[in-house]
Amino acid sequence: MIVRETASEFIMVAQHDHAHLSGDIAQHIERRFYGGDTYVESVLRAVYEHDRGWIRLDETPVWNDRDMAPFSFTDYPLPPKLILYRYGIDETERLDEYAGLLCSLHYSSFQHIRHSTHPFCVDFMAYETQRQERIRNRIRVDEELVRKHFQILQLCDELSLYVCLNEPGVPKEAEYPKYKDGFQYPELGQTEDEGRWRAEWADAGRIQVTPSLFEPSFTAELILKKVPKERVSQWGIAEAYKYTNWTRQEISFGKQ
């Protein structure tokens, strides 16, 4: 779950809904960034499906007593997360081997997992390393292309998180700290100016991305719930989330 807190509400986005926005973003990236037409459909499937493991976790939000807020993707307990990360990658691999490879690379790139000595993390990394080797041996894909496609997945993930974690229309100086300096993915750059992108809210419904990434501009939708804190205090987070109506947020992406 992605959680953004206001004075009166918890803005909650299920991870698979965030991933759907990521996929819509990937659909509109200029094809030249893909390095050709090979595996484009598999890359799109990876982006759309990269958070499959969260579907079950997000069905019932869990309350974090320490922070007095719903657990989010950043602080959800690690053991159940890792189990369902693997489950989600397994499902994606069954749909599309190359998409499974990209999703495996995505999760095994998380530094807090990659460099941990926790037995759950060590086992996860060993399993995913074996998965990656097995898929690479089967499909013999060009490694430069893999790196490029992996960074498309990461960039689209970050652009969607940029939407989820910021108040619509927020000024640049008040953005979620991680995104103030932009997004750097050198494998995608074809000129000195490319490989690093900057996103900024033009207004509450439009995001400008520079340099050029999309052609043409497009509008996408994010599904979320605005859960009133008063309702949480009365019913608990699970029931409050369940009985809160869905909100559809439209966002236009383009360039200056």
N, C-alpha and C positions, 0 to 999 in steps of 0.2 A: 504494500500500500504506500502511496505517496501522499504525504500529509503536509498541508500548509495551514498554519493557525492564524486566525484573526481574533479580535476582541470577543466576538460572540459565536464564532463557528470554527469547526474543523473542515477545511476543504480537502476532500478525500478522493483520490484517483486510484482505481484499481490498476495494478501493473499491466495487465493484459490490455486495458483500454489505452494506457500510455503507449504500449507497444504498437497498438493500431495507429495512433497518430504518428509514431516513428515510421511505420510502413507507408503511410500516406505521404510523408515527407520524402521518403526514398523514391517513391513513384515519380516525383517531380524533379529530382536532381537531373541536371543535364547528363545525357548519356555518355558524353566524353569522359566523365569522371569514373565511369565503370571500366574503362580500358577495353571497350568493344562490347559486342553483344553476348559473348560467352558467359553463361551462368547468371545472366541478369535476373531471370525469374527465380533462381535459387537464392540469390542475394535478397531479393524482395521478400521471399518466404522467410528467410532467416530474420529479417528486420521485423516483420509482422509477428513472428512466433517467438521472439527471443525471450519473452517473459512468461512462457507457458507454465513454468513451474510454480508461478505465483497464483494461478487461477484458484487452486484449492485453499491456499493460505488466505487469500483475500475474500473468500466467501463469508467469513466471520471475523471481523476485526477483533483484535485483542488489546486490552487496556494496559498501558505501561504505568504502574503505580509510582515509579520513581519520578517520571517526568509529567505525570498527570495529563497524559495525552495518549492517543492510539499509537501502538507500535507502528513504525514506518519501515521502509526498506533499509534504512540506515542503521536501525537499532533492534530490529527483530532478532530474537535469539538465533545463534548461528547453526546449531545442529539441525533443527527442522528445515532451515533455509537450504542447507547443503543437500539434504535428502531430496527436497523437491526441485532444486536446481538440476540435479542429475536426472530426475524423473522427467522434467520438462525437456532437457536436451535429448533424452532417449526418445521421447515422442516426436520431437522435431526431426531427429535422424531417421526415424521410420518413415516420415513423410518425404524426406529429401536429404540424402547423405551430405551433400555439400552445404546445405543450410545447417545441418547438425554440426559440421566441422566449424563453421563460423560462430555458432552459438557456444560451442565448447571453448573456442579461443577467447570469446568475449568473457565468459565467467572465469576462466583460468587466468585472465589478465588482472583480476581484482587484486590489488597489492595486499590487502589485509588477509586474503586467503593464500595468495601465492607465497608469501614470506612467513606464514604462520607455522609454528611447531605444534599446534593443536592437532591431535590425532585425526579428528574429523577432516581438517583441512589437508593434512598430508595424504590421507586416503583419497580425498576428492581430487587432488592434483594428480596423483598417480593414475587414477582411473581415467581422468580426462586426457592425460598425456598418451595413454594407451589407445584411447578412442581416436585421438588426432592422428596417431601413427597408422592405425588400421585404415582410417578413411583415406588418408593420403596415399597409402599403398594401393588402395583399390581404384581410385579415380585419377591418380597421377596428374594433378592440376599444377599449373605454373605457380611457383611460390610468390613471385612478384604480384600476380593477379590476386592471390589469396590475401596478401597484405593490403592491397588496395580495397578489396571487398570488405575485409574486416574493419577497415577504417570508415567505410561508408556506414556499416552497422553502428559503429561507435558514435560517429557524427550525428546520425539521425536520432540515436538514443539521447544524446546530449541536447539536441535542439528541442526534442519533445519534453525533456526534463526542464529545459529553460521555460517552456510554457507552463508546466505544472507547478514549478516552485516559485514563480514570480506573480505578484499581483498584476493583472492586466493593465498595461499603460504605465507601469512603474518607471520613473526616471533612471537613467543608467547608473547614477551614483548610489541608488537605493536597491539595485538588483541583488539577487542571491549572490553572495560573494564569489563563488566559483566561476561565475560566467561573466564577470565584469571585464576580464581581459580576453574574452573570445574563446575560440575553439581551434586547436592546432592539430592538423592531421597531414603531415608532410608527404605521405605516400600519394595523396590526392592532388597535390600541387603540380601544375605543368609549367608555371612561370614563377618568377621570384615573388610575385604578389600573392600567388595562390598557395593553398595549404594551410592558411590561417583565415578563419572567418569571424566576423563580428556580428552579433545579433543585437537589435535594439528595438524597443517598442516605439512605434511611431504614434500610436494612440492605443486605446483599450482593445481594439480589434485587429491591429495590423502590426506585423513584425518585419522589419527591414533587415536583410542579411547581405553583407558586403564582404569581399567582392562577389561577383555574380556566381550563384550556385544553382538557381532555378530558372527555367525558361519554359513557359511564361510564368508569371505570378499565379498563385492558386489559393483557394480557400479550403481549409480542413476543419474538422470538428473534433472536440475532446468531450468525452462523457465523464461527468463527475458528480459528487454529492456534496452539498453544503449542509453539514450536520450541526444543528444548533447545540451549543454547550448546555443550555438549559435542559434540552431533551436527554442529553447524555447523563446528566446528573440525576434525572428522574428514572430513566429506563435502563441505564448502562449502555456501553458503546455498541454492543452487538445488536440490540433491539433498535436503538436510535438510528444506526446506519441502515438497518433493514427497512425501516418505515419512513426514511427520508426519500423524497422523490429525486429522480435523476435530473440533472441540469446539463444542457448542451451548450458548450462554448464554441463559437466560431472564431477562427483565426485566419487572417490572410497573410501569406508569406510572399515576399518579393524583394526587390532591391531599390535603392534610392534612385 
